[in-house]
Amino acid sequence: MIIGVLSDTHSLNIPPRLIERFKSVDMIIHAGDICDLQTLKLFKKMAPTKAVQGNMDELTVKKELPIKEVIIVDEVRIGVTHGHVGGDRDALKNAMISFKNDKMDMVIFGHSHRAFNERVGGTLYFNPGSPNDVVKAGFFSYGLISIEAGKIKAEIVKI
């Protein structure tokens, strides 16, 4: 299974290269700050889409999306959160707090707009960065995750 991962799209234009790549993924995961329902609908037309709410989302989006979600793919437990809830300004720490009582193989988060792909303890923490905001990160990016036979391969793709 190939999963396209993104976060922090903020109702801005989605790069055509990302759209083209996501047309061939099995699932899309958006880790918050999608901001509007039109963007969510765009991704749902491409592939089955799971998304969580972020701190900048419109009320209509927040009503439709959970604050966090657990997705199970091929026995791999994936936690998804934006990374803004937890009492800390550090998105990684907040993502860790969000799933501290859950056994996750991987936690996907956003909020910082900075790509991150590292294991902490036995959990892979993954932030795809932002595909359209270079103010905080310095480059556009998204993520691709491959899950096969219970094994995770995650990569950051610079646009």
N, C-alpha and C positions, 0 to 999 in steps of 0.2 A: 504494500500500500504506500502511495506517495501522498503526503499532506503538504499543502501550501500554507504557510504561516505568515501572518502580518499583523501589525498593530499601528496605532496612532496615524490613521489616514486622515483624520480631521476634516472630512468633507472636501478635501483637495482632490485635484485630478489624479487618477491612478495611472501610472506609467504604462504605455501600450505593451512594453516587453513583459511586464508582470501579468497583465491581462492575458496575453498570448500564452505564457507559461502555465497559468492557472487553469486554462481551458482543458488541460490534459492531466490534472491531478485528480485523485480519488476523493479528496476532502479538503476543505478550507477551514482553517481556524483563525479567527480574528481576536486578538487579545485586548480589545477595548479602544475607546476613543475613535470609533467609527463615525460618530457624531450625528449621522442622519440615516433615515430608513432607505433612501434611494441607493446609497452606497451598499448597504446590507443586501438589498434586492439584486444589485449588480452581481455580487459574489454568489448569491443563491442561484442565479441563472447559470453560472459556470460549473458549480459542483455542490454537493451537499455541504452546508456551511454551519459551523458552530461558532458562536461569538459570545463574549461577555461584555458587560457595560464598563465604561471608563468614566473618569471624573468630568470629562468635557462633553459627554453625550447629551443630546436633546432629551427632554422628558419622554417623548414618544419612543425613543430607543431604549431608555432605562426601563420603561414599562414592559418591553418585549424581551429583554435580555437579563440573565441572572448576573449576580455580582461575581460568582465563581462557578466553575463546572468541572466535573470529573468525566473524562471520556475514556472508554476502554476500547483499545484497538489491538486485536491479536494478543490478548492477555496483558498488554502494556497499559498501565494506568497513567493517564496524562491529566494533570491538574491545569486548569486555565484560569488566570486572574489578570486584571489589568496591572495591579501592583501599587495602587494608590491607597488601599485600605490597610491599616495596620499600625498607624501611629508614628511612622518613621518616614523621612523624606527619601529614603533609599528604597527603590522599587524592588531590588533583589531581596532585601530584608523583609519587606512587606509580603512578597510572594512566599517566602519561607514561613512567615507567620500564618498566612492564609491556609497553608496545608500542614501545619506542624503536627496535627493529630491524625493525619492521613498518610498511609504508605503509598507514595507516588514514585513511579519510575522516572517521570519527567514532569517538570512544571514549566509551562509557557506563561510569560508575562510581557508587559510592555511598559508604558508610562515614561520611561527615561529617554526614549527615542534612540538609545544606544544599543547596538547589537551585543549579545552576550551568549556564549555557548560553552558552558563549563559544568563539570560535575562538582557537586558539593556533597560530601558524604557519598551515599549511594544513589543520589538523585541528580539527573541532568537538568540544569536550569537553562532555559532558552528564551532569549529576547530577540525577535527578528529585526529590531530597529524600526525605522519608519521608511516607507517607500517614497515619501514625498516631502519630508521636512529635514533639511540639513542643518538647521540652526543649532541643534544640540549635538548631532552626531558627526557631521562633517561629510557624510555620504548617504545616499539612498540605499535601502536594503530590504530584503524580505528573507524568509526562511523556507527551506525544503527539508522535510523529514521523511525518511524511508523506514518503514517497519516491516521486517520480514522474519518469520519464525521467532517472534518475541524479541528481536534485536533492533535497537534504535540507531539510526545514522542521521545526524542533524548537521545541516550546513547553512551558513549565512551566505546569501547571494547578493553581491553588490550590483546595483543597477548603474 
